[in-house]
């Protein structure tokens, strides 16, 4: 009871002391050991937690349910302590006893995804889909895309296409469609390339800039393939820049992507005309759009307008300037992430377009 009171008040050290006293009085009290082991782990005393859980597993008179629980706790100790190989081995020992352990399988998924072992990540996500109630299709699709990307970067386009086809069978994720677009460009199928680009822009306009960033990524191929790919990529960029779709031109991310592409190819006047027209029609544009407009004015040496726009921007600058954040945990980043580096959830990225 004393230990419980200390836990409620947040004093872990005194709680541990009381549990140790309880263990000295009665060493057969299993629950006390579990409580003590968990406290040591949460307090960062991993070696002590490991020692307690190992001693429980070694007991001859312990029930199988308690032995399984101690094994799971030991796996958590290794995981928390950064002993990844031992954590994997112990999690797998738990599954040998009982395969319907959702949290254990989920932990293995997290570890393999963190270490980018996509074959194992795929296997355990499949297993997770069988024991859990949540649909794993989108996540499995992302994992298969990661496998396919490795093949693409190495120049093994046949294996890339095989994994990508599997990804589409689970879910047509954004990352799958972008990689499919790259394959279309590589093969010279321009009609399919244009169709896929338009589909991406219509369904996921916020990814417009990232689509072209991804298409520009380097990969291994012979000189002829690389030359043809670059030529076709320029064709698809021109197609995008000449798109005159009213719905798309009302979306800030699409406008921003067009502006940046115009700048990349040296067409500064067209970039200015497009963005200036947008700013005149959208007086309450996001800080991101205002920042891009300001950069463009500086590049065009429009000094008087720079002063005016800088003052407006500083007056309204009321949020983080990072481009993206995770809707699950709030993680901020300028980089695109399919899987949040902080909470490890997939496709939780949000874009800062609105003030």
C-alpha positions as a printed Julia matrix, in Angstrom:
355×3 Matrix{Float64}:
  0.0     0.0     0.0
  2.88    2.35    0.79
  4.44    1.6    -2.61
  1.12    2.3    -4.33
  0.83    5.65   -2.6
  4.35    6.57   -3.68
  3.52    5.6    -7.26
  0.42    7.78   -7.21
  2.5    10.73   -6.0
  5.1    10.04   -8.72
  7.95    9.02   -6.39
  9.32    5.93   -8.12
 12.45    5.62   -5.98
 10.51    5.32   -2.71
  8.03    2.94   -4.4
 10.95    0.69   -5.41
 12.25    0.76   -1.85
  8.87   -0.38   -0.47
  8.58   -3.17   -3.05
 12.08   -4.36   -2.1
 11.0    -4.46    1.52
  7.96   -6.5     0.52
 10.15   -8.95   -1.4
 12.41   -9.39    1.64
  9.38  -10.31    3.74
  7.86  -12.75    1.2
  9.91  -13.91   -1.77
  7.05  -15.97   -3.15
  4.89  -12.96   -4.02
  5.06  -13.03   -7.84
  3.08   -9.85   -8.43
  5.48   -7.87   -6.28
  8.37   -8.96   -8.49
  6.48   -8.0   -11.62
  5.71   -4.57  -10.16
  9.33   -4.12   -9.13
 10.67   -5.19  -12.52
  8.35   -2.79  -14.33
  9.39    0.04  -12.03
 13.08   -0.61  -12.59
 12.5    -0.53  -16.36
 10.49    2.7   -16.3
 13.15    4.21  -14.05
 15.87    3.37  -16.58
 17.47    0.66  -14.4
 17.36   -1.9   -17.19
 19.93   -4.35  -15.8
 17.96   -4.69  -12.55
 14.71   -5.23  -14.48
 16.38   -7.9   -16.62
 17.73   -9.64  -13.52
 14.28   -9.79  -11.88
 12.49  -11.12  -14.96
 15.19  -13.69  -15.64
 14.93  -14.93  -12.04
 11.16  -15.34  -12.48
 11.6   -17.34  -15.7
 14.13  -19.61  -13.97
 11.75  -20.52  -11.12
 10.6   -24.14  -11.11
  7.31  -23.55   -9.31
  6.04  -20.72  -11.53
  2.88  -21.2   -13.62
  3.11  -21.19  -17.43
  1.04  -18.01  -17.62
  3.43  -16.24  -15.25
  6.43  -17.61  -17.16
  5.0   -16.24  -20.42
  4.36  -12.88  -18.78
  7.92  -12.76  -17.41
  9.27  -13.58  -20.88
  7.28  -10.69  -22.38
  8.56   -8.35  -19.67
 12.13   -9.48  -20.36
 11.66   -8.72  -24.06
 10.43   -5.23  -23.12
 13.53   -4.78  -20.93
 15.84   -5.65  -23.83
 13.82   -3.42  -26.16
 13.88   -0.43  -23.81
 17.58   -0.95  -23.14
 18.47   -0.96  -26.83
 19.53   -4.62  -26.92
 17.74   -5.11  -30.22
 18.99   -8.61  -31.13
 18.11   -9.96  -27.67
 14.74   -8.2   -27.79
 13.92   -9.82  -31.16
 15.02  -13.24  -29.92
 12.93  -12.95  -26.74
  9.84  -11.62  -28.53
 10.09  -14.62  -30.86
 10.37  -16.95  -27.84
  7.07  -15.51  -26.6
  5.45  -16.23  -29.97
  6.69  -19.84  -29.87
  4.55  -20.29  -26.77
  1.57  -18.21  -27.93
  1.34  -16.72  -31.44
 -1.73  -14.59  -30.69
  0.25  -11.83  -28.98
 -0.73   -8.6   -30.73
  1.57   -6.3   -28.75
  4.56   -8.6   -29.21
  4.04   -8.84  -32.97
  3.54   -5.08  -33.16
  6.85   -4.55  -31.34
  8.62   -6.8   -33.84
  7.03   -4.82  -36.69
  8.32   -1.6   -35.17
 11.86   -2.95  -34.73
 12.11   -4.34  -38.26
 10.68   -1.15  -39.75
 13.12    0.94  -37.69
 16.04   -1.15  -38.94
 14.61   -1.18  -42.5
 14.55   -4.98  -42.67
 11.6    -4.86  -45.05
 11.33   -8.62  -45.64
 10.84   -9.3   -41.93
  8.69   -6.18  -41.53
  6.39   -7.52  -44.26
  6.15  -10.98  -42.67
  5.23   -9.65  -39.25
  2.73   -7.1   -40.6
  0.99  -10.01  -42.32
  0.99  -11.86  -39.0
 -0.34   -8.75  -37.24
 -3.22   -8.5   -39.71
 -4.29  -12.02  -38.74
 -4.38  -11.45  -34.96
 -5.57   -7.83  -34.85
 -8.73   -5.99  -35.82
 -7.08   -3.06  -37.64
 -6.64   -3.19  -41.4
 -2.91   -3.36  -42.16
 -3.32   -2.98  -45.94
 -1.97    0.59  -46.24
  1.02   -0.14  -44.03
  1.85   -3.39  -45.85
  1.64   -1.48  -49.13
  4.16    1.08  -47.84
  6.52   -1.7   -46.73
  6.34   -3.39  -50.13
  7.04   -0.02  -51.77
 10.16    0.32  -49.6
 11.28   -3.11  -50.84
 10.51   -2.1   -54.42
 12.45    1.17  -54.05
 15.59   -0.71  -53.02
 15.35   -2.8   -56.2
 14.7     0.34  -58.27
 17.73    2.17  -56.85
 19.92   -0.85  -57.66
 18.58   -1.01  -61.22
 16.69   -4.28  -60.75
 13.46   -3.01  -62.33
 11.86   -6.44  -62.79
 11.92   -7.2   -59.04
 10.85   -3.63  -58.36
  7.75   -4.12  -60.49
  6.93   -7.44  -58.8
  6.99   -5.92  -55.31
  5.1    -2.86  -56.54
  2.34   -5.01  -58.04
  2.0    -6.71  -54.65
  1.81   -3.29  -52.97
 -1.09   -2.26  -55.22
 -2.93   -5.45  -54.33
 -2.91   -4.42  -50.68
 -3.59   -0.7   -51.2
 -2.86    1.92  -53.9
 -0.85    4.1   -51.49
  0.63    7.44  -52.55
  4.18    6.1   -52.4
  3.17    3.14  -54.61
  1.7     5.46  -57.26
  4.78    7.68  -57.29
  7.08    4.7   -57.85
  4.73    3.37  -60.52
  5.0     6.72  -62.29
  8.8     6.39  -62.27
  8.53    2.95  -63.84
  6.2     4.28  -66.55
  8.74    7.0   -67.37
 11.55    4.49  -67.45
  9.67    2.24  -69.86
  8.59    5.18  -72.06
  4.85    4.74  -71.47
  4.03    8.46  -71.58
  0.25    8.08  -71.75
  0.25    6.06  -68.52
  2.73    8.52  -66.99
  0.44   11.48  -67.65
 -2.6     9.58  -66.41
 -0.81    8.56  -63.18
  0.44   12.09  -62.56
 -3.04   13.53  -63.03
 -4.52   10.89  -60.75
 -1.97   11.73  -58.05
 -2.65   15.45  -58.34
 -6.43   14.98  -58.21
 -6.41   12.55  -55.29
 -3.39   13.83  -53.31
 -2.61   17.41  -54.36
 -0.63   18.08  -51.19
  2.08   15.74  -52.51
  2.59   17.69  -55.75
  6.05   19.03  -54.87
  7.17   15.71  -53.45
  6.15   13.87  -56.62
  8.7    15.86  -58.63
 11.34   15.67  -55.9
 10.96   11.9   -55.97
 11.09   11.72  -59.77
 14.45   13.55  -59.64
 16.05   11.05  -57.24
 19.1     9.23  -58.59
 19.06    5.51  -59.37
 21.32    2.97  -61.04
 20.81    2.36  -64.76
 22.8     2.34  -67.98
 23.61    5.62  -69.75
 20.93    5.16  -72.4
 18.22    4.47  -69.82
 19.22    7.5   -67.75
 19.27    9.76  -70.8
 15.82    8.62  -71.94
 14.43    8.92  -68.41
 15.61   12.53  -68.07
 14.1    13.45  -71.44
 10.76   11.89  -70.51
 10.85   13.54  -67.09
 11.18   16.92  -68.8
  8.16   16.04  -70.96
  6.07   15.19  -67.89
  7.18   18.42  -66.17
  6.11   20.44  -69.23
  2.78   18.6   -69.23
  2.26   19.57  -65.58
  3.27   23.19  -66.13
  0.82   23.57  -69.02
 -2.1    21.95  -67.15
 -4.91   24.47  -67.05
 -7.23   22.7   -64.64
 -9.28   25.21  -62.61
 -9.74   22.85  -59.67
 -6.01   22.12  -59.43
 -5.06   25.78  -59.77
 -7.18   26.53  -56.69
 -4.96   24.29  -54.56
 -1.95   26.05  -52.96
  0.35   23.02  -53.05
 -0.15   22.62  -56.8
  0.46   26.33  -57.44
  3.58   26.21  -55.28
  4.89   23.2   -57.19
  4.37   24.97  -60.5
  6.13   28.08  -59.24
  9.15   26.08  -58.1
  9.37   24.18  -61.39
  9.19   27.41  -63.39
 12.04   28.77  -61.26
 14.08   25.58  -61.78
 13.94   25.96  -65.56
 14.67   29.68  -65.41
 11.19   30.96  -66.31
 11.08   33.52  -63.5
  8.48   35.75  -65.21
  6.0    32.88  -65.5
  6.65   31.92  -61.88
  5.96   35.5   -60.82
  2.81   35.87  -62.95
  1.37   32.66  -61.5
  2.18   33.4   -57.86
  1.33   37.1   -58.06
 -2.06   36.23  -59.52
 -2.64   33.74  -56.72
 -1.71   36.29  -54.02
 -4.08   38.89  -55.47
 -6.99   36.43  -55.44
 -6.13   34.94  -52.03
 -5.49   37.76  -49.57
 -5.38   35.32  -46.64
 -2.77   33.02  -48.14
 -0.73   30.78  -45.85
  2.62   31.88  -44.46
  4.22   29.24  -46.69
  2.83   30.91  -49.83
  3.8    34.37  -48.53
  7.34   33.17  -47.83
  7.68   31.73  -51.35
  6.32   34.97  -52.81
  8.83   36.98  -50.79
 11.73   34.79  -52.0
 10.59   35.26  -55.59
 10.41   39.05  -55.18
 13.97   39.07  -53.82
 15.22   36.97  -56.73
 13.54   39.39  -59.17
 15.04   42.38  -57.28
 11.63   43.98  -56.64
 12.91   45.85  -53.57
  9.91   48.06  -52.76
  7.5    45.13  -52.88
  9.9    43.05  -50.75
  9.67   45.62  -47.94
  5.86   45.64  -48.07
  5.53   41.85  -48.13
  8.15   41.31  -45.4
  6.23   43.61  -43.07
  2.98   41.73  -43.75
  4.66   38.38  -43.23
  6.21   39.35  -39.9
  2.88   40.69  -38.68
  1.11   37.43  -39.43
  3.84   34.92  -38.64
  2.01   32.92  -35.99
  3.07   29.32  -36.4
  6.06   27.04  -36.93
  7.68   27.4   -40.34
  8.35   23.67  -40.65
  6.6    22.4   -43.76
  5.11   19.25  -42.28
  3.91   17.75  -39.0
  2.55   14.43  -37.76
 -1.18   14.48  -37.02
 -0.69   11.65  -34.53
  2.04   13.04  -32.25
  2.81   16.55  -33.57
  6.35   15.78  -34.8
  7.64   18.66  -36.97
  9.89   18.33  -40.01
 10.77   20.0   -43.28
 11.28   16.56  -44.83
  8.59   14.29  -46.22
  8.06   11.2   -44.09
  5.8     8.24  -44.87
  6.43    6.85  -41.39
  6.7     9.26  -38.46
 10.19    9.1   -36.89
  8.7     9.85  -33.47
  5.49    7.79  -33.08
  6.27    5.31  -35.9
  2.79    5.53  -37.42
  2.45    5.39  -41.21
  1.04    8.14  -43.44
  0.24   10.62  -40.65
  1.98   13.55  -42.37
  0.13   16.84  -42.6
  1.15   19.92  -44.61
  1.07   23.47  -43.29
 -0.91   25.21  -46.02
 -3.39   27.13  -43.88
 -2.75   29.86  -41.36
